[in-house]
Amino acid sequence: MGSRKPENIKHIDDIYDEELWRSHELNRSRLVRTCREQLVKQYARRNAPRNVIETLQSVLDPNVLTIAFARRFATYKRAYLLFQDPQRLEAIVNSQKYPVQFVFAGKAHPKDNEGKDLIKKLFQFASKPELRDRIVFLEDYDMHLARHLLQGADVWLNTPRRPLEACGTSGMKAAINGVLNVSILDGWWCEGYTEERGWRIGNGEEYEDRGYQDAVESQALYNVMENEVIPCFYDRKNGDLPGNWLKMMKASMKMAMETYCSIRMVAEYEKRFYVPAAKRYETLLAKQTEEAKNLTAQASRLRSLWKNIEVKPPVRHAQGPCRVGEKFDITSEINLAELNPDEVDVELYYGQMKSLEDLDASKSEQMLVLEDRGNGQFLYSCSLNCQRSGRFGFTVRVTPRGDGRVKSTPGLLTWA
């Protein structure tokens, strides 16, 4: 875990700009060479004419801004977003002053016909004579290709349909290699994005109309490339290095090393779960497994008796609206049957209402026994402080009292 020491992360700032840039240029040249070799193999498998294969040996330019899109070709990842406005894309790619090139790679699930059709359309578009030197699609995407793309690309492009992206780990791997992310604010990029580390596509909006969403976000993608990404990459006064780009590369590397790396993840798992679990294991086995036996008996008792619990709707003991800062009491009648109050937790569950059935930013308040009415009948109560204005809703829930394992046992939860 020594590689994640704060002083090591700070050493990234000590890397000479020229050394970092020359190393990255070498990686980009290696990527271009790998792409050419891969394309020759692809076309040779199709028995392409010799003159076509010869032209493939000069596609892409090792000195041009290189943007990579490499991942599963699931439709929600929207590889097609870049091609929504073909004329605008062609203008970006074939700019005489600031040219751009794209490398696509990935696979679709064998039964995902939409994903396979997407690859087909992308391949056909990239085969247009005016684009085939600047847009390529690599088949047989594997660890070997991923390594070269994650090290040699300048930009890692990610265009998922928000909010469907689960994580986006390829962007994290790109970041630690100094590759800058351009992404929809979804998955990890919601947390990782800052202006100092990369670029966002849109502002995190979500749309019901998918066609409208594609149209809006494709234009946002073109805008961020034309107005921010491309000018930053080619901003080299008097032939010097791209200073702002290098600052972002270092910030991206530090961010990935500090926050989005398996060293941090494993250390957090160890601290939050593995060590406490090991200590808990020792506790359960102490005194001839006394506590383990008690927990087993408790769990068996709860499972057999829980079905008899009945919770009546909560009652608010106040008339009319409540002003901010005022308190009011809430009670609920609960039948615990053969269970005892010290075996359960009773909570008031409340929050501001989004709709008739949904609460926004819900909270819970512990309720205590106000009255024992006999035969397992109890009156529970709590006081609630009105902290902000609005329409609030509340209900009551009963959960088993105990450790995390007991409280999360399926079926042991009763609502009013």
C-alpha angles and dihedrals in degrees: 000000000000093000089070095057111132091239091057092052090050090054088073087075088057094060109112110247092227093051092049093047095046090049090051092047088053090052091049091051089050090051092051091050091049091050091052092050091048093049092051089054092048095052093041089059088058093048092244116185117271093246091055092051090049091055090053090065090071103041118126125020122246090216098052128096104268122205120191130203110182125157144089111320095232111153095239089062087066103212085173094064091091091057098053091104106031095181093053091047092050090052091053094046097045099042109143093211103037110017123186132200131198131210117197124189136162148098137249125221110266090243095043100098093172091055092048091048089052091055090049093053092046091050091050092049092049090051093066108119093237092053109031094092091053105034121049135172119210120207127209094037108200142147091287094056092040091056093054093044094049091050102036106039120093095208132029110210122206122175109170122162104256127265096019100080109105098194123319104223094174088068090055091052090049092050095054088054091055094256111142120232125230106185150146110261094259136110114005094346090073086069101028100049123104129147089251094059108039145312138290129218106223126336102280097278122161124212135197093206105070094192091054090046091053092049094049097044095044089057090047088053093052091046095052091048095047098040104033119009101044097042090049093052094048096040098117113143112209091355092301127141121288095260100184091046091053091050089054091048091055093045090050093050093049092048093051094045094048102040113010105048134104091240090065091041095052091044090053093047089050094050098041102034120004099051095042089047091052091049091047090051090056091049093051092052095046120110093018093310092303096156094043090055091048092050092049091051091046093050092049091050093048094049093051097045104031095088090067095063115112124189123194120209115274120260123217112217098209134086124233126343122343121229123228108270095027125115130220135183126241126193135185132190112228130185109208092176106197096352123097128230091245089061096059142047118222117200137181107228113203145155146146111295121248092178139340091288105026133075125202121222092352123204136188134225125198115245123208133205109270097173138009106216096181133245091064093305116134135174112219125194145176139173121241125203115217102227102170140013125262142077113307133191131197143181138171131249134187122211131173117266115236143073125331093274093055095044092051096048107132114251096020097109127093126186129197 
